[in-house]
Amino acid sequence: MGYVLSVGLEGMKGHRVMVEANVRDEKEACVIIGLPDAPMKESKDRILMVVGG
């Protein structure tokens, strides 16, 4: 499992966010936990494409 620190924006306010990822070879899936906004939900296909090679 790996993680990266990022920033979530709400208007002009920034919030620190920890993003965790666990990449496995067994099956392709992208699970987003929490309350993601629309751009994050739409990025599932892009994430799977990058992780899958």
Secondary structure by P-SEA (a helix, b strand, c coil): cbbbbbbbbcccbbbbbbbbbbbbccbbbbbbcccccaaaaaaaaaaaaaaac
